Amino acid sequence: MSIHRAFVPKQAVGANLVYFDFWVPTTSPYYFELMSCLPVISGAVAVSGTVGVDLLLTRTSAVGTGGTAATFNGTDTTALTIASHDNTQALLAADCSARLTPTGGATAGAVLAWRSFFTEETNVATYILQPDLARADYSDVPPISIPGGTGIRVVQGAVASVGNIGFDLILRTTRR
């Protein structure tokens, strides 16, 4: 068993925007569990918003297409990258895939979580640690299983707003 981190860089919020998807092919030698999915609201952008954003964590029944493919152990702070927590258990593109702002695929599956976030940089709530979408901040809630042939994604609700938001994911991987 090992731990991997997925860094999803900040993006401008947008109505119905799929921020990212993470997909496990049926041929992957790994079993994945989502331990944590933390939204990170950027205060480095001046915005004047009057409404928050609704974020939904859902399963997916199809791999994401288009958008920007993830890197593995990447160094670009504007790219989605997946890295080993202990720097010894690198994943490969055949093990899993992810896309930043996929334009196709990442088909909506079961809704797992919903939270509303305020992205206005002058509001103190923007800088408080945001609730975890995966386990709702309850350590006794088991992680979300992501078996082969499935995935997860985070999508914004239909209401537009302003601001930038990224995500920090923690994944537990086990060889099948």
TORKEMAR-26146 format. One record per residue: residue number from 1; residue in one letter; chain; x, y, z of N, C-alpha, C, CB in turn. Coordinates in steps of 0.001 Angstrom, whole numbers. Glycine has a CB too. Layout:
[r NUM a A [X Y Z] [X Y Z] [X Y Z] [X Y Z]],
...
This chain:
[r 1 m A [842 -1173 0] [0 0 0] [889 1239 0] [-959 -3 1215]],
[r 2 s A [507 2213 -802] [1240 3473 -806] [256 4636 -952] [2294 3496 -1948]],
[r 3 i A [773 5817 -710] [-28 7039 -780] [488 7883 -1940] [29 7840 568]],
[r 4 h A [-462 8425 -2701] [-139 9331 -3797] [-921 10619 -3616] [-451 8684 -5173]],
[r 5 r A [-327 11706 -4078] [-979 13011 -4031] [-1295 13429 -5454] [-84 14077 -3316]],
[r 6 a A [-2454 14015 -5645] [-2797 14618 -6928] [-2972 16107 -6679] [-4097 13975 -7555]],
[r 7 f A [-2157 16888 -7357] [-2217 18343 -7271] [-3025 18833 -8462] [-779 18986 -7246]],
[r 8 v A [-4151 19493 -8170] [-4993 20072 -9225] [-4855 21586 -9101] [-6519 19607 -9102]],
[r 9 p A [-4160 22229 -10049] [-3896 23665 -9917] [-5171 24494 -9981] [-2939 24120 -11003]],
[r 10 k A [-5043 25729 -9499] [-6207 26617 -9493] [-6664 26911 -10913] [-5885 27928 -8758]],
[r 11 q A [-7976 27044 -11030] [-8624 27392 -12284] [-9709 28418 -11987] [-9217 26130 -12989]],
[r 12 a A [-10053 29214 -12974] [-11161 30148 -12810] [-12454 29363 -12686] [-11233 31147 -13996]],
[r 13 v A [-13293 29755 -11742] [-14562 29065 -11550] [-15465 29322 -12754] [-15250 29525 -10238]],
[r 14 g A [-16409 28432 -12975] [-17333 28586 -14101] [-18520 27655 -13965] [-16616 28325 -15422]],
[r 15 a A [-19674 28131 -14356] [-20891 27334 -14260] [-20735 26015 -15005] [-22087 28114 -14812]],
[r 16 n A [-21087 24909 -14340] [-21038 23552 -14912] [-19642 23101 -15336] [-21949 23478 -16097]],
[r 17 l A [-18622 23750 -14848] [-17246 23406 -15189] [-16822 22107 -14513] [-16299 24540 -14791]],
[r 18 v A [-16277 21177 -15290] [-15661 19981 -14722] [-14202 20361 -14464] [-15794 18705 -15691]],
[r 19 y A [-13812 20452 -13211] [-12466 20891 -12865] [-11417 19837 -13216] [-12391 21225 -11384]],
[r 20 f A [-11718 18588 -12899] [-10776 17506 -13188] [-11521 16190 -13143] [-9590 17503 -12185]],
[r 21 d A [-10894 15180 -13710] [-11375 13826 -13497] [-10169 12949 -13200] [-12174 13298 -14733]],
[r 22 f A [-10411 11846 -12529] [-9393 10845 -12219] [-10005 9513 -12594] [-8943 10884 -10694]],
[r 23 w A [-9317 8715 -13400] [-9878 7492 -13965] [-8935 6316 -13738] [-10157 7669 -15466]],
[r 24 v A [-9504 5173 -13426] [-8744 3936 -13245] [-9183 2948 -14330] [-8961 3334 -11802]],
[r 25 p A [-8282 2593 -15255] [-8671 1621 -16288] [-8853 227 -15697] [-7621 1579 -17407]],
[r 26 t A [-9622 -595 -16370] [-9862 -1955 -15876] [-8581 -2775 -15854] [-10909 -2657 -16736]],
[r 27 t A [-7589 -2377 -16641] [-6321 -3113 -16711] [-5299 -2645 -15677] [-5729 -2977 -18094]],
[r 28 s A [-5647 -1661 -14866] [-4704 -1147 -13870] [-4348 -2235 -12857] [-5296 84 -13148]],
[r 29 p A [-3065 -2335 -12513] [-2673 -3309 -11483] [-2948 -2804 -10062] [-1193 -3645 -11627]],
[r 30 y A [-3548 -1616 -9951] [-3783 -1008 -8640] [-5263 -850 -8326] [-3106 338 -8568]],
[r 31 y A [-5542 -860 -7054] [-6849 -525 -6514] [-6663 832 -5842] [-7395 -1638 -5501]],
[r 32 f A [-7533 1794 -6145] [-7397 3155 -5625] [-8516 3487 -4650] [-7387 4164 -6771]],
[r 33 e A [-8167 4278 -3632] [-9136 4819 -2689] [-8857 6305 -2528] [-9071 4079 -1313]],
[r 34 l A [-9905 7113 -2583] [-9783 8549 -2377] [-9887 8831 -888] [-10869 9330 -3172]],
[r 35 m A [-8758 9204 -291] [-8701 9487 1142] [-9198 10895 1459] [-7276 9311 1657]],
[r 36 s A [-8900 11831 542] [-9231 13226 791] [-9304 13988 -526] [-8199 13870 1731]],
[r 37 c A [-10238 14924 -600] [-10361 15829 -1741] [-10664 17210 -1171] [-11488 15354 -2758]],
[r 38 l A [-9601 18004 -993] [-9748 19321 -374] [-9740 20433 -1418] [-8634 19555 644]],
[r 39 p A [-10802 21228 -1489] [-10779 22416 -2338] [-9843 23455 -1723] [-12212 23001 -2519]],
[r 40 v A [-9095 24130 -2567] [-8189 25188 -2115] [-8547 26454 -2881] [-6676 24794 -2334]],
[r 41 i A [-9096 27429 -2172] [-9516 28679 -2811] [-8334 29630 -2821] [-10741 29317 -2075]],
[r 42 s A [-8039 30167 -3985] [-6897 31069 -4124] [-7276 32489 -3735] [-6364 31041 -5558]],
[r 43 g A [-6451 33076 -2883] [-6623 34477 -2515] [-5687 35375 -3298] [-6394 34664 -1028]],
[r 44 a A [-4974 34788 -4274] [-3991 35534 -5055] [-4621 36245 -6249] [-2897 34604 -5533]],
[r 45 v A [-5936 36255 -6312] [-6641 36906 -7413] [-7682 37839 -6814] [-7305 35858 -8373]],
[r 46 a A [-7702 39081 -7269] [-8692 40035 -6779] [-10019 39784 -7482] [-8218 41497 -7003]],
[r 47 v A [-11040 39482 -6685] [-12374 39252 -7234] [-13396 39965 -6372] [-12691 37738 -7322]],
[r 48 s A [-14531 40208 -6913] [-15646 40772 -6153] [-16855 39919 -6457] [-15904 42288 -6509]],
[r 49 g A [-17024 38889 -5649] [-18127 37964 -5880] [-19221 38147 -4857] [-17636 36534 -5858]],
[r 50 t A [-20414 37924 -5272] [-21528 38029 -4341] [-22168 36679 -4080] [-22562 38996 -4867]],
[r 51 v A [-21794 35663 -4871] [-22322 34319 -4658] [-21169 33334 -4590] [-23315 33924 -5779]],
[r 52 g A [-21380 32236 -3904] [-20381 31186 -3815] [-20501 30226 -4981] [-20511 30436 -2503]],
[r 53 v A [-19729 29152 -4898] [-19804 28106 -5910] [-20216 26802 -5234] [-18443 27945 -6654]],
[r 54 d A [-21059 26056 -5889] [-21418 24725 -5428] [-20498 23744 -6127] [-22925 24399 -5706]],
[r 55 l A [-19842 22878 -5358] [-18969 21858 -5919] [-19551 20491 -5617] [-17533 21981 -5360]],
[r 56 l A [-19539 19635 -6629] [-20064 18284 -6485] [-18977 17284 -6830] [-21305 18071 -7378]],
[r 57 l A [-18748 16335 -5934] [-17857 15214 -6181] [-18741 14080 -6681] [-17037 14804 -4884]],
[r 58 t A [-18443 13574 -7873] [-19261 12502 -8438] [-18369 11374 -8937] [-20147 13036 -9585]],
[r 59 r A [-18971 10226 -9094] [-18307 9135 -9811] [-18379 9441 -11293] [-18960 7746 -9488]],
[r 60 t A [-17573 8742 -12075] [-17669 8829 -13529] [-17744 7424 -14095] [-16464 9605 -14131]],
[r 61 s A [-18402 7314 -15230] [-18531 6018 -15881] [-17795 5989 -17214] [-19997 5677 -16088]],
[r 62 a A [-17040 7049 -17495] [-16230 7093 -18720] [-15017 7975 -18460] [-17063 7628 -19941]],
[r 63 v A [-13907 7614 -19056] [-12668 8365 -18904] [-12813 9750 -19528] [-11491 7605 -19543]],
[r 64 g A [-12182 10754 -18913] [-12198 12101 -19451] [-11366 12203 -20725] [-11690 13084 -18414]],
[r 65 t A [-11802 13063 -21624] [-11069 13320 -22867] [-10899 14820 -23016] [-11808 12713 -24108]],
[r 66 g A [-10049 15224 -23951] [-9794 16644 -24132] [-9122 17212 -22899] [-11093 17396 -24429]],
[r 67 g A [-9215 18495 -22718] [-8564 19104 -21567] [-7064 18876 -21609] [-9145 18551 -20271]],
[r 68 t A [-6435 18840 -20440] [-4990 18654 -20353] [-4701 17411 -19518] [-4297 19909 -19741]],
[r 69 a A [-3971 16482 -20109] [-3638 15232 -19417] [-2712 15506 -18238] [-2979 14230 -20389]],
[r 70 a A [-2869 14694 -17209] [-2024 14810 -16017] [-602 14378 -16322] [-2593 13972 -14865]],
[r 71 t A [306 14888 -15527] [1693 14443 -15563] [1937 13593 -14316] [2691 15663 -15634]],
[r 72 f A [2992 12847 -14335] [3372 12031 -13184] [4701 12552 -12670] [3464 10507 -13555]],
[r 73 n A [4737 12931 -11396] [5910 13545 -10783] [6330 14811 -11508] [7062 12562 -10758]],
[r 74 g A [5344 15547 -12021] [5614 16769 -12774] [6056 17918 -11886] [4391 17176 -13548]],
[r 75 t A [6654 18922 -12506] [7150 20091 -11780] [6416 21378 -12152] [8626 20262 -12039]],
[r 76 d A [5536 21317 -13130] [4803 22495 -13599] [3678 22806 -12615] [4235 22267 -15039]],
[r 77 t A [3697 23985 -12030] [2685 24358 -11039] [1346 24739 -11668] [3190 25509 -10202]],
[r 78 t A [1256 24692 -12994] [-15 24962 -13662] [-610 23689 -14269] [176 26023 -14749]],
[r 79 a A [-9 22529 -13985] [-481 21255 -14534] [-947 20338 -13417] [627 20572 -15356]],
[r 80 l A [-1942 19533 -13716] [-2371 18495 -12785] [-1263 17453 -12755] [-3762 17860 -13203]],
[r 81 t A [-796 17117 -11575] [270 16119 -11477] [-7 15147 -10335] [1634 16804 -11273]],
[r 82 i A [390 13903 -10539] [220 12851 -9537] [1608 12393 -9115] [-635 11648 -10093]],
[r 83 a A [1851 12394 -7814] [3186 12054 -7314] [3076 11122 -6115] [3970 13329 -6931]],
[r 84 s A [4089 10301 -5956] [4176 9395 -4820] [4486 10193 -3563] [5248 8308 -5059]],
[r 85 h A [3782 9889 -2498] [3995 10605 -1241] [5382 10340 -681] [2939 10208 -218]],
[r 86 d A [5896 9115 -855] [7226 8788 -321] [8318 8820 -1398] [7197 7410 332]],
[r 87 n A [7975 9236 -2600] [8914 9404 -3711] [9533 8084 -4186] [10013 10354 -3303]],
[r 88 t A [8894 6955 -3892] [9461 5681 -4332] [8488 4842 -5150] [9916 4892 -3139]],
[r 89 q A [7205 5137 -5119] [6189 4309 -5768] [5524 5076 -6909] [5131 3849 -4747]],
[r 90 a A [6275 5404 -7931] [5741 6200 -9042] [4663 5442 -9798] [6862 6599 -10000]],
[r 91 l A [3617 6158 -10191] [2571 5598 -11028] [2873 5915 -12483] [1185 6144 -10622]],
[r 92 l A [2292 5135 -13382] [2457 5327 -14816] [1099 5605 -15443] [3122 4091 -15471]],
[r 93 a A [1105 6090 -16680] [-140 6399 -17382] [-1026 5156 -17534] [167 6993 -18761]],
[r 94 a A [-457 3966 -17549] [-1254 2736 -17659] [-1960 2403 -16345] [-361 1563 -18080]],
[r 95 d A [-1520 2995 -15230] [-2087 2705 -13917] [-3351 3518 -13638] [-1056 2976 -12840]],
[r 96 c A [-3363 4756 -14120] [-4480 5668 -13903] [-4316 6849 -14847] [-4553 6140 -12415]],
[r 97 s A [-5354 7637 -14984] [-5238 8859 -15781] [-6047 9949 -15101] [-5726 8635 -17252]],
[r 98 a A [-5737 11164 -15458] [-6476 12311 -14937] [-6385 13423 -15978] [-5912 12781 -13538]],
[r 99 r A [-7371 14281 -15958] [-7392 15412 -16890] [-7815 16665 -16147] [-8347 15138 -18085]],
[r 100 l A [-7164 17737 -16486] [-7538 19056 -16007] [-8557 19608 -16995] [-6286 20006 -15865]],
[r 101 t A [-9706 20007 -16510] [-10792 20557 -17314] [-11089 19702 -18545] [-10453 21972 -17742]],
[r 102 p A [-11480 18446 -18346] [-11800 17605 -19507] [-12957 18209 -20296] [-12151 16164 -19060]],
[r 103 t A [-12882 18088 -21610] [-13930 18654 -22468] [-14922 17596 -22929] [-13309 19335 -23679]],
[r 104 g A [-14602 16345 -22689] [-15494 15248 -23044] [-15303 14121 -22056] [-15238 14761 -24489]],
[r 105 g A [-16079 13064 -22208] [-15976 11940 -21281] [-16275 12401 -19866] [-14581 11300 -21352]],
[r 106 a A [-15576 11830 -18889] [-15813 12146 -17473] [-17312 12182 -17193] [-15159 13506 -17091]],
[r 107 t A [-18021 11218 -17770] [-19474 11149 -17715] [-19982 11101 -16282] [-19969 9937 -18479]],
[r 108 a A [-20996 11893 -15995] [-21537 11980 -14644] [-22017 10639 -14144] [-22666 12976 -14593]],
[r 109 g A [-21596 10317 -12926] [-22070 9127 -12222] [-22698 9556 -10914] [-20917 8116 -11976]],
[r 110 a A [-22793 8656 -9971] [-23428 8929 -8686] [-22806 10144 -7997] [-23325 7705 -7780]],
[r 111 v A [-23644 10995 -7457] [-23174 12145 -6685] [-22773 11648 -5307] [-24272 13264 -6587]],
[r 112 l A [-21521 11939 -4922] [-20982 11482 -3642] [-20967 12579 -2581] [-19584 10953 -3838]],
[r 113 a A [-20817 13833 -3013] [-20755 14936 -2048] [-21114 16243 -2726] [-19354 15033 -1412]],
[r 114 w A [-21610 17161 -1914] [-21927 18510 -2373] [-21579 19482 -1261] [-23429 18639 -2781]],
[r 115 r A [-20874 20548 -1624] [-20544 21603 -675] [-20593 22937 -1413] [-19138 21366 -24]],
[r 116 s A [-20837 23988 -668] [-20844 25336 -1229] [-19670 26110 -646] [-22192 26065 -937]],
[r 117 f A [-18951 26841 -1504] [-17752 27573 -1095] [-17842 29013 -1572] [-16475 26899 -1650]],
[r 118 f A [-17331 29910 -745] [-17314 31327 -1096] [-15911 31674 -1576] [-17739 32228 119]],
[r 119 t A [-15793 32264 -2745] [-14485 32521 -3360] [-14068 33987 -3311] [-14500 32060 -4790]],
[r 120 e A [-14770 34821 -2585] [-14435 36247 -2457] [-13189 36405 -1585] [-15631 37050 -1851]],
[r 121 e A [-12157 37047 -2122] [-10877 37122 -1406] [-10906 38008 -165] [-9820 37622 -2332]],
[r 122 t A [-11898 38860 -24] [-11948 39723 1157] [-12732 39097 2311] [-12564 41058 791]],
[r 123 n A [-13295 37919 2101] [-14066 37249 3145] [-13157 36263 3865] [-15315 36525 2550]],
[r 124 v A [-13107 36327 5182] [-12226 35464 5969] [-12538 33982 5755] [-12345 35808 7450]],
[r 125 a A [-13769 33627 5452] [-14145 32224 5245] [-13378 31594 4081] [-15647 32116 4991]],
[r 126 t A [-12916 32420 3161] [-12153 31934 2012] [-10863 31247 2462] [-11829 33091 1057]],
[r 127 y A [-10288 31673 3575] [-8974 31194 3998] [-9020 30145 5110] [-8150 32351 4452]],
[r 128 i A [-10193 29781 5533] [-10339 28718 6522] [-10253 27397 5767] [-11698 28842 7325]],
[r 129 l A [-9620 26398 6373] [-9520 25094 5737] [-10906 24622 5325] [-8852 24072 6678]],
[r 130 q A [-11046 24304 4054] [-12339 23927 3508] [-12683 22480 3860] [-12350 24120 1994]],
[r 131 p A [-13955 22144 3920] [-14343 20766 4244] [-13925 19784 3148] [-15855 20684 4461]],
[r 132 d A [-13541 18609 3575] [-13133 17540 2679] [-14354 16998 1939] [-12419 16413 3459]],
[r 133 l A [-14264 16915 622] [-15372 16386 -167] [-15465 14864 -83] [-15225 16812 -1615]],
[r 134 a A [-14355 14189 205] [-14350 12728 190] [-14935 12115 1466] [-12939 12228 -10]],
[r 135 r A [-14497 12590 2621] [-14917 11945 3875] [-15571 12916 4847] [-13726 11293 4546]],
[r 136 a A [-15883 14114 4361] [-16615 15102 5166] [-15957 15373 6515] [-18036 14634 5388]],
[r 137 d A [-14628 15277 6561] [-13854 15553 7773] [-14108 14571 8909] [-14153 16932 8248]],
[r 138 y A [-14631 13394 8601] [-14857 12350 9606] [-13825 11250 9399] [-16312 11775 9516]],
[r 139 s A [-12901 11106 10323] [-11827 10127 10163] [-12329 8686 10188] [-10797 10318 11247]],
[r 140 d A [-13517 8447 10765] [-14030 7085 10803] [-14850 6706 9563] [-14870 6904 12033]],
[r 141 v A [-15038 7649 8644] [-15699 7343 7371] [-14640 6749 6446] [-16372 8633 6731]],
[r 142 p A [-14905 5583 5871] [-13892 4975 5002] [-13671 5800 3740] [-14301 3551 4624]],
[r 143 p A [-12505 5645 3114] [-12242 6360 1869] [-13185 5889 759] [-10780 6166 1441]],
[r 144 i A [-13264 6665 -304] [-14102 6335 -1454] [-13334 5389 -2366] [-14535 7621 -2224]],
[r 145 s A [-13899 4228 -2634] [-13274 3247 -3522] [-13411 3693 -4974] [-13905 1849 -3326]],
[r 146 i A [-12320 3521 -5732] [-12337 3820 -7164] [-11840 2570 -7890] [-11446 5088 -7511]],
[r 147 p A [-12733 1602 -8128] [-12307 367 -8790] [-12020 592 -10275] [-13375 -715 -8625]],
[r 148 g A [-11355 -382 -10898] [-11067 -296 -12321] [-12335 -107 -13139] [-10334 -1537 -12783]],
[r 149 g A [-12229 709 -14189] [-13380 989 -15041] [-14269 2088 -14517] [-14184 -239 -15217]],
[r 150 t A [-13791 2814 -13481] [-14551 3928 -12919] [-13605 5081 -12608] [-15319 3491 -11643]],
[r 151 g A [-14188 6187 -12200] [-13389 7338 -11816] [-14191 8279 -10946] [-12873 8067 -13044]],
[r 152 i A [-13598 9417 -10681] [-14254 10494 -9936] [-14003 11792 -10674] [-13735 10577 -8461]],
[r 153 r A [-14778 12798 -10333] [-14585 14142 -10885] [-15166 15147 -9911] [-15248 14284 -12293]],
[r 154 v A [-14769 16410 -10067] [-15413 17499 -9348] [-15944 18462 -10393] [-14424 18213 -8351]],
[r 155 v A [-17221 18791 -10250] [-17896 19685 -11179] [-18566 20806 -10381] [-18940 18909 -12047]],
[r 156 q A [-18600 21998 -10973] [-19287 23125 -10345] [-20752 23084 -10736] [-18643 24479 -10755]],
[r 157 g A [-21613 23562 -9853] [-23038 23665 -10139] [-23315 24693 -11221] [-23804 24019 -8880]],
[r 158 a A [-24585 24924 -11501] [-25011 25754 -12627] [-24872 27255 -12396] [-26425 25448 -12952]],
[r 159 v A [-24638 27678 -11140] [-24527 29110 -10860] [-23087 29565 -11062] [-24999 29429 -9420]],
[r 160 a A [-22903 30615 -11844] [-21568 31167 -12086] [-21154 32044 -10911] [-21535 31979 -13407]],
[r 161 s A [-19865 32260 -10759] [-19334 33146 -9732] [-17994 33666 -10246] [-19181 32408 -8340]],
[r 162 v A [-17158 34109 -9348] [-15824 34593 -9708] [-14814 33982 -8745] [-15755 36160 -9674]],
[r 163 g A [-13547 33983 -9127] [-12497 33473 -8266] [-11797 32283 -8888] [-13062 33095 -6921]],
[r 164 n A [-10801 31767 -8181] [-10021 30615 -8626] [-10014 29566 -7525] [-8571 31030 -9003]],
[r 165 i A [-10056 28298 -7939] [-10069 27215 -6973] [-9287 26028 -7538] [-11523 26806 -6619]],
[r 166 g A [-8525 25373 -6661] [-7785 24169 -7020] [-8145 23073 -6028] [-6245 24429 -7036]],
[r 167 f A [-7466 21930 -6123] [-7799 20802 -5262] [-6534 20056 -4880] [-8794 19855 -5956]],
[r 168 d A [-6567 19480 -3700] [-5486 18649 -3197] [-6098 17291 -2871] [-4782 19295 -1934]],
[r 169 l A [-5685 16250 -3609] [-6228 14904 -3410] [-5180 13991 -2789] [-6722 14316 -4743]],
[r 170 i A [-5637 13130 -1901] [-4787 12081 -1348] [-5420 10748 -1719] [-4618 12225 213]],
[r 171 l A [-4622 9904 -2386] [-5078 8599 -2875] [-4270 7491 -2224] [-4963 8515 -4413]],
[r 172 r A [-4964 6456 -1806] [-4276 5268 -1303] [-4316 4222 -2417] [-4942 4723 33]],
[r 173 t A [-3160 3650 -2707] [-3074 2652 -3768] [-2596 1332 -3206] [-2140 3122 -4887]],
[r 174 t A [-3222 265 -3688] [-2858 -1073 -3273] [-2747 -1922 -4518] [-3888 -1666 -2271]],
[r 175 r A [-1698 -2735 -4607] [-1561 -3672 -5741] [-2669 -4700 -5664] [-162 -4376 -5740]],
[r 176 r A [-3269 -5011 -6807] [-4325 -6043 -6855] [-3721 -7414 -6724] [-5134 -5952 -8160]],
